Amino acid sequence: MPRPADTIAALATPAGTSALALIRISGSNTEAALGGLAGGLPPVRRARHAEYRGTDGVLIDDVVCVRYAGPGSYTGEDAAELSCHGNPLIAQKIVEDLFRRGCRPAEPGEFTLRAFLNGRMDLSQAEAVMEVIHARSDRALAAAHRQLRGALGRRMQTLVDELLHTLAQIEAQIDFPEEDLPPEDRNDIRRSVSHIQLMTNSLLANSHYSQLLRDGVRVVILGAPNAGKSSLLNRLVGRDRALVSPEPGTTRDFIEERVLFGPHCFRLIDTAGFNPTPGSIEAQGIAKTVECALEADILLVVVDATHPTLPCFPAELIARLGVTPTLVVINKSDLSPAVAVSVGFPTPPPLRVSALTGEGVEALRAGLVALVDQSSVDVENVVTINARHANALTEAHTCLTSSLQKLESGEPLELVASDLRGVMAAFGEITGRIDNERMLDQLFRSFCIGK
C-alpha cells in the first residue's frame, strides 16, 4: 500500500501533446512543493496565473494554479492543481521539479485512494470514478454519476441499518436468555430478514443490466451465407467495416464494431453464414459463430427476402433462439415484395429492411434499444453493480437464506446471529467499511496515475 504521509504529484492528463496539461499535488507538503510559483501562493480555491521556475531559477512555463485546503479537497488533504501548456517536455520538467521539492510520484489511483481513506467517499464511489471515465453511453454515464454521488452507498446504508436493528433484537435475547422470545418477536425478525433479502436480490438483479451498460450490448448477427449480414453491419455503423461480396461465405471470422444507438452502446458482431454443406475452413467459422451466439445479449437473425427461410441452425443454437432476446430481420426488401417468415420461437414481428437503401434501418435501431429496455430494471434509477459487488451480494444472499432456514426450524438465535454477521461483512465489502488491504491495493492499482 502507498505511504499516505507523503506528498504526491502526478500528471493527470493523458501523455502526449495537447493544448493543456494538468498536474496534481496532494499532501501536507503541498505549500512547500509550490515554491516554484513566482509571486507566492494563490488564495485557497482561487485560480492564479504565475510563472513557474525550477529550483535553479530558470523559467519552465506560465501556469495557472488552484490550491485546495484539506479536508475540503478531493483527497481530503491540502492539494493543488497546476495547468501548463500541453507540451510533454514542459509537463515533465514541472513534475521533476516537484519531486526535487519533496513530492514523490503518485501510484495508480492514489489520489482516489486517499479520498477513500480520508472519508471523502466510500469504496463504491471510488469505483464510480473509473465508471465515469470509461462510460460508453448516456445510460452508462448517468448510472456512473449516480454511483459517484453515493446512490449505491445510500442503498447499502439502508440495508445495514435494518440489519443492525435486527441483530440488536437477537443479541438482546441472547444476552437475556431467561426471557423467552415471544413467537411474534421471532416473526418480526423473520420478516425483517426476508425484507433485507428482498432488497439484496433487487440489487443483484441489476448486475446483468450493469454489465450491459459497462461492456456494451453484444448483438450477434446470424443468417445464411449471402443474406446481407455484412452489408447490414456496414449500414448500421455508417461505414464499410466488413468486406462485402456477392460470393457466399466471404465472412469466415467474426467482425465486431461498437456503435451508439440512442442511450446505449451496442457491440455488433458479424459472423460466418450457416451453410448446410460448409468446407473445412467455413465450418471452423460456423463453429466460432455458434460459440459467439451462445454468449450474445441479443440475436439478430437476418433472412434474405428473396429466399425467405431460416438458416439451418445447429440444435444448440435453436434452443437459444427466443430465450436470448431475438430480432428477425428480412433483408433485401427492395428486391422482393412483402414475404412471411415462420420463425417458430418467441420474437417481435420480423422487420423489413434494405441494407442497400437504408429502408427500415431506423426501426431496427429502435427495436434493438427496446429489447434492452424491456427488462424490469428501473433504467432511470439503476445503480451500477460490478462483479465485486455481485460476489458480495451473492454471499449475503447465501447467509440470509441460511438465517431464514434457521429461524423457520427454530434453531438457536446464536446461529442466526452468526449468519447475519456474515451478511454484515459482505455488505461492508461493498462500501469498504471492512478494511481489506489486499483488496484495496488491487482495486486502486487498476486506476490511472493521476487519479
Buried (B, 14 or more C-beta within 10 A) or exposed (E): EBEBEBBBBBBBBEEEEBEEBBBBBBBEBBBEBBBBBEEEBBEEEEEBEBEBBBEEEEEBBBBBBBBBBBEEBBBBBBBBBBBBBBEEEBBBBBBBBBEEBBBBBBBBBBBBBBBBBBEBBBBBBBBBBBBBEEBBBBBBBBBBBBBBEBBBBBBBBEBBEBBEEBBEBBBEBBEEEEEEBEEEBBEBBBEBBEEBBEBBEBBBBBBEBBBBBBBBBBBBBBBBBBBBBBBBBBBBBEEEBBEBEEEEBBBBEBBBBEBEBBBBBBBBBBBBBBBEEBEEEBEBBBEBBBEBBBEBBBBBBBBBBEEBEBBEBBEEBEEBBBEBBBBBBBBBBBEBEEBEBEBEBEBEEBBBBBBBEEEBBEEBBEBBBEBBBEBEBEBEEBBBBBEBBBBBBBBBBBBBEBBBEBBEEEEEBEEBBBBBBBBBBBBBBBBBBBEEEEBBBEBBEEBBBBB
